[in-house]
Amino acid sequence: MDFSALRALKDEPAPLYRKHESMPVEQPAFVQLDENGRVLARFDDSDERAVPDAVLCERTLRWGITPFLSGKELAALAENPTFCALLKRAHEGRKIEWDGKNHVGIFTEDAEAASDAIEDFLNSLEPDITVMDVRDWLFDGLSLFDHWSGRPLDTAVQELEEIALEEREADDGGVIIDGDIEQAILREAERIFLEGFHKLDKFHLEALTDAGRITPEQAAAYLVRQKKGHPRHEESEESNY
């Protein structure tokens, strides 16, 4: 059995976690055993139409697993005697045969029992990390101005990244921030710009301009209105977002 792909995950904080912005929940994850005995774990970023033929024909086996496992816990599976023994039974009790249309996996009763036991084993694993969406982490009870004002964007981002790292280390890797901190605070700054009720400073406007989210003309007009005490822009002004 080849566990090198599992062991390679050891230093990754949350290798199985993936959540698309348009989706309410995270992507499912799985452990995979191919016909050559290679074992890996990853998130599922496909749809039913994109499932590989090797999986559909059971030449490659997959079992669901919680995406809330650290790389350290996943790498430890390669050393777990129960898990390794079950995989060996499933692998050695499988043969590949031609059924007239495809090469398919054929299993002994013991291999099928081992596969069921692997599913139960993986379902019993307890998540050892918590993943927070970056917007929840930044703005649950706090505002943009609590994190960034009066200094350049890269300085604020560096400070926030250091805070995130400190929180992770303080909780022994238990809290992972999902998402890009810089993009999250830029999106929030743009939202505030569009609302126009709060006063963004020159650093906010410079960063939004540099990111192409507003034009230099919009930034200049905003500053003029701000000096007059009316930061809210006209409804006709639009962002480039």
N, C-alpha and C positions, 0 to 999 in steps of 0.2 A: 504494500500500500504506500502511496506517495502522499505525504502530508505537508509537503513543502509550501504549498499555497496557503494552508491554514497557519503554519508557523510564521509566514511572512506578514501576517496581520498583527503580530504581537504588539507593535508600538503605535498602532492606529487607535485613536480614541473611540470612534464609533463607525467601524467599517461597513456595517450592514444597514446603517440608517440613511434613508434618502426620502425626502418629502418634496414634492413639486408644489410650487406656490398655488397652483390651481386645484390642488387636491386637499380634502379635509384631513386625511390621515396619511401616514407614512407608507412607502412601498413595502410589500411583503418581502421576506427574505427566505433563503433556503440554503441547505447543505446539499452538495452534489457529489455523486460518485460515478465516474465514467467507466467505460468498459476496460480501460487500461489500468484501473485502480487509482486514478488521481482523485483526490478529495479537495474540494474548495467550498467556500461559503461566500455569498454575496447577496446584494439586494436584487430584486426582480424588477427590471426596468423594461419589460416587454409586455406585449398583450398576447391573447390566445393565438392570434394569427402568426405571431413571431416566435412561438415556442419551437425550439430546434427539433428536427426529425428524430435525432438520437434520443430525446426525452419522450417524444410522442410514442416512439417504438420501444421504449424502456431499455434501450441499450445503455442509456445514462439514467441514473436514478436521482430523484430530488425529494427532499423532505423539508417541510416548513420549519422555520426557527424564528424566535423572537429577534427583531432588529435591534433590541436594546441590550446588546452584549458588547462589552469592550473587546478590542483586539487581543488583549491579554487572556481573557476568558475563552475566546475562540481558539487561540493557539494552544491553550491547555487541553482542548479536546483531543489533540494529537497524542497526548500522553495519558489519556484516560483509558484504562484497560477494558472497561465495559464497552465503551463506544467503539474502540478499535476492534474488539472481538466480534461485535455485531456487524461492523462493516466488512470484516473478513468473511463472515458467514454469508452475507448477502452477495459479496463479490464472487466467492468461490462456488456458490450454488447457482450461478447464472451462466448461461451459455447463449451465444448469438447464433440464430438460425435464420435461414431464408424461408419465408412463408409464401413465396410466389410473387410477392409485391415488394416486400421490404425485408431488410435484416432486422429481426426483432429479438428482444430479450426473452429467454425462457428460464423459468425459475423452479428450483426444487421446493418442496414444502418447507424445508428448513430455511431456505433463503427468503421465502415469503414471510415466515415467522420472524426472521431476523429483521426484515424491512419494517414490519409492524412494530417491533421492539425499538428500532431506531427512532421511529416516529414518536413513540411514547417517551423515550429518553429525552429527545430534543424538546418535546412539549413540557417536560418537567423542569427545564432549566429556568432559573430565576434571573430576571433582568438585573444587571449590576450597574447600569448607568441611567441617568435621566437626561433627555434631550429637550432643550427649550428652543422654540422659534426665536430668532434674533430680535424680532419686533416685540415679542412678549417680554424678553429679557431687558430690552432697552426702555420700553415705554409703558410697562405695567405700573402705573402710579407715578411715573416720572415723565418729564417732557424733554424735547430736544435741547432746551436751554439748560437743563440740569447736566447734560452731557457735553454740550458744545456751544460755546460762545466766547468771543473775545480772543480767539486764537485760531491758527490755521487748522484746516481739516485733518491733515496728517498727524498733527500733534494730538488732537482729540481722539483719533482712531487708535494711535499707539497707546494712549492712556487706557482706553476701553479694552483693548486687547490684553494689556497687562492685568487689568481687573478680572477679565474672564479667565486668564491663566491662573491667577491667584485663587479664584473660587474653585476651579477644577482641582488644583493641587490640594486645597484645604479639605476638599471632600473626597480625596483619594480617587480622582478621576470620575466622580459620580455625576457631575453636571457638565453636559456638552452643549455649546451654543451652536445651533444650526442656522447657517446663513452668513452673509457677508455684512460685517458691521458697517463698513464704509458706505455700501450701497443703501443699507437700511436708514442711516441717518441722512443721507442725501435725499432719499425719497420723502422722508419726513420734512426736511427743509423745503423741498419743492411743494409739498402739500400746504405748508404754512404760507409759503409765498403766494400760492394760488388763492388761499383764503383771505390773506391780506390783513388780518386783524392784529397780528403780533409783529413786533419790530425785529426783523432780521438785521444782523450787523454786516459790516463790509466783508468779513471772513465767510459768512454764509453765502453772500451774493457772489463773491469771487469763486467759491467752490462750485456753486450751481452753474456759473458761467463756464468755468473750465470743463465741467462735466457735460456741457452741451444741453443742460436742462432748461436754461433760460438764455436769452441773448444779452449781449452787452448793453443794448439799448433798453431792454426791460430792467436790467439791474440799475442803470443810471436813472431811469425814470422813477424807480422805486425809492432811490436815495433822495431824489428831489422831493417826492411826496412826503417822505419820512421827515425831512427837515421842516416841512410845512406843518407837520403834525398829522398828516393823513397818509399813513403807509398803505392803506387799501388801494389796490389798483383798479382800473376800469375793467368792467366785465368783458370788454372786447379783447383784452390782452390775453394771450395764450402762451403756455409753456411749450417748449420743444420736446417735452418728454414723450 
